[in-house]
Amino acid sequence: MDVIVFYVLVPVPNNQSNINWLVSGEKIKNLVIDKMEKDLLPNLRENIIEDFYLTPDYFEKDLNTKFGSGFSIQPKFTQSAYFRFHNKSEIYDGLYFVGAGTHPGAGVPGVLSSAKVLDKIL
Ligand SMILES: Cc1cc2nc3c(=O)[nH]c(=O)nc-3n(C[C@H](O)[C@H](O)[C@H](O)COP(=O)(O)OP(=O)(O)OC[C@H]3O[C@@H](n4cnc5c(N)ncnc54)[C@H](O)[C@@H]3O)c2cc1C
């Protein structure tokens, strides 16, 4: 028997939305499976052996992210690249930042680049 493992990334609001994920998590999971079954993978549901999902509650409670955001601050123009949090604190001397929320941006390449930026600053 072939076993396939895959995940679906579904953009959802952070916990400022007050969505009750204990209720909506299961509903959204079923919507995704229905949609995939209809458009992409016929008979998906009956072939699932094991499934689980993570919600903003996981990001907030287990990973300690603000409002359960999975991707730090929203990557809109005024919060992207140079406009993300700077690597050197403007408030406290000797305080520096690296990682997805900082310049230059999210995603592993951006995270590693932010470390390079900080290396140059230091
Ligand atoms: C579902 C999903 C899929 C993704 N897929 C991709 C992909 O395919 N390619 C890609 O490039 N990027 C992807 N990303 C983005 C990438 O994972 C992040 O940009 C990257 O992990 C951020 O790295 P980081 O070191 O800044 O923060 P994190 O990896 O979030 O690390 C921060 C750590 O700090 C810990 N922490 C929080 N508060 C405290 C505290 N007070 N004390 C101690 N520790 C604390 C957290 O628990 C966490 O372990 C994805 C993200 C998500 C959510």
The ligand as an SDF file (V2000), in Angstrom:
LIG
                    3D

 53 58  0  0  0  0  0  0  0  0999 V2000
    2.6990   26.5670    7.9980 C   0  0  0  0  0  0  0  0  0  0  0  0
    3.9530   27.2990    7.5880 C   0  0  0  0  0  0  0  0  0  0  0  0
    4.6270   26.9190    6.4600 C   0  0  0  0  0  0  0  0  0  0  0  0
    5.7940   27.5770    6.0880 C   0  0  0  0  0  0  0  0  0  0  0  0
    6.4560   27.1600    4.9620 N   0  0  0  0  0  0  0  0  0  0  0  0
    7.6090   27.7710    4.6160 C   0  0  0  0  0  0  0  0  0  0  0  0
    8.3350   27.3290    3.4720 C   0  0  0  0  0  0  0  0  0  0  0  0
    7.9410   26.3930    2.7640 O   0  0  0  0  0  0  0  0  0  0  0  0
    9.4840   27.9780    3.1470 N   0  0  0  0  0  0  0  0  0  0  0  0
    9.9650   29.0000    3.9140 C   0  0  0  0  0  0  0  0  0  0  0  0
   11.0280   29.5690    3.5810 O   0  0  0  0  0  0  0  0  0  0  0  0
    9.2910   29.4430    5.0170 N   0  0  0  0  0  0  0  0  0  0  0  0
    8.1340   28.8490    5.3820 C   0  0  0  0  0  0  0  0  0  0  0  0
    7.4490   29.2810    6.4750 N   0  0  0  0  0  0  0  0  0  0  0  0
    7.9650   30.4450    7.2170 C   0  0  0  0  0  0  0  0  0  0  0  0
    9.1050   30.0390    8.1350 C   0  0  0  0  0  0  0  0  0  0  0  0
    8.7490   28.8580    8.8510 O   0  0  0  0  0  0  0  0  0  0  0  0
    9.3640   31.1670    9.1320 C   0  0  0  0  0  0  0  0  0  0  0  0
    9.5990   32.3860    8.4130 O   0  0  0  0  0  0  0  0  0  0  0  0
   10.5700   30.8570   10.0240 C   0  0  0  0  0  0  0  0  0  0  0  0
   10.4040   29.6280   10.7150 O   0  0  0  0  0  0  0  0  0  0  0  0
   10.7430   31.9670   11.0460 C   0  0  0  0  0  0  0  0  0  0  0  0
   11.9230   31.7080   11.7760 O   0  0  0  0  0  0  0  0  0  0  0  0
   12.2280   32.4780   13.0940 P   0  0  0  0  0  0  0  0  0  0  0  0
   13.5190   31.9180   13.6170 O   0  0  0  0  0  0  0  0  0  0  0  0
   12.1450   33.9540   12.8720 O   0  0  0  0  0  0  0  0  0  0  0  0
   11.0390   32.1660   14.0970 O   0  0  0  0  0  0  0  0  0  0  0  0
   10.4560   30.7730   14.5860 P   0  0  0  0  0  0  0  0  0  0  0  0
   10.8840   29.6350   13.6970 O   0  0  0  0  0  0  0  0  0  0  0  0
    8.9860   31.0390   14.7660 O   0  0  0  0  0  0  0  0  0  0  0  0
   11.1730   30.5790   15.9880 O   0  0  0  0  0  0  0  0  0  0  0  0
   10.8460   31.3590   17.1140 C   0  0  0  0  0  0  0  0  0  0  0  0
   10.9730   30.4420   18.3270 C   0  0  0  0  0  0  0  0  0  0  0  0
   10.9610   31.2470   19.5210 O   0  0  0  0  0  0  0  0  0  0  0  0
   10.1790   30.5650   20.4870 C   0  0  0  0  0  0  0  0  0  0  0  0
    9.7330   31.5470   21.4910 N   0  0  0  0  0  0  0  0  0  0  0  0
    8.6950   32.4210   21.4280 C   0  0  0  0  0  0  0  0  0  0  0  0
    8.6400   33.1680   22.5390 N   0  0  0  0  0  0  0  0  0  0  0  0
    9.6830   32.7680   23.3170 C   0  0  0  0  0  0  0  0  0  0  0  0
   10.1650   33.1750   24.6090 C   0  0  0  0  0  0  0  0  0  0  0  0
    9.5720   34.1550   25.3120 N   0  0  0  0  0  0  0  0  0  0  0  0
   11.2530   32.5330   25.0990 N   0  0  0  0  0  0  0  0  0  0  0  0
   11.8770   31.5510   24.3810 C   0  0  0  0  0  0  0  0  0  0  0  0
   11.4700   31.1280   23.1590 N   0  0  0  0  0  0  0  0  0  0  0  0
   10.3890   31.7290   22.6510 C   0  0  0  0  0  0  0  0  0  0  0  0
    9.0210   29.9760   19.6740 C   0  0  0  0  0  0  0  0  0  0  0  0
    8.3690   28.9570   20.3750 O   0  0  0  0  0  0  0  0  0  0  0  0
    9.8030   29.4620   18.4390 C   0  0  0  0  0  0  0  0  0  0  0  0
   10.3130   28.1500   18.6470 O   0  0  0  0  0  0  0  0  0  0  0  0
    6.2880   28.6470    6.8670 C   0  0  0  0  0  0  0  0  0  0  0  0
    5.5980   29.0240    8.0320 C   0  0  0  0  0  0  0  0  0  0  0  0
    4.4470   28.3680    8.3800 C   0  0  0  0  0  0  0  0  0  0  0  0
    3.7130   28.8170    9.6300 C   0  0  0  0  0  0  0  0  0  0  0  0
  1  2  1  0
  2  3  1  0
  2 52  2  0
  3  4  2  0
  4  5  1  0
  4 50  1  0
  5  6  2  0
  6  7  1  0
  6 13  1  0
  7  8  2  0
  7  9  1  0
  9 10  1  0
 10 11  2  0
 10 12  1  0
 12 13  2  0
 13 14  1  0
 14 15  1  0
 14 50  1  0
 15 16  1  0
 16 17  1  0
 16 18  1  0
 18 19  1  0
 18 20  1  0
 20 21  1  0
 20 22  1  0
 22 23  1  0
 23 24  1  0
 24 25  2  0
 24 26  1  0
 24 27  1  0
 27 28  1  0
 28 29  2  0
 28 30  1  0
 28 31  1  0
 31 32  1  0
 32 33  1  0
 33 34  1  0
 33 48  1  0
 34 35  1  0
 35 36  1  0
 35 46  1  0
 36 37  1  0
 36 45  1  0
 37 38  2  0
 38 39  1  0
 39 40  1  0
 39 45  2  0
 40 41  1  0
 40 42  2  0
 42 43  1  0
 43 44  2  0
 44 45  1  0
 46 47  1  0
 46 48  1  0
 48 49  1  0
 50 51  2  0
 51 52  1  0
 52 53  1  0
M  END
$$$$
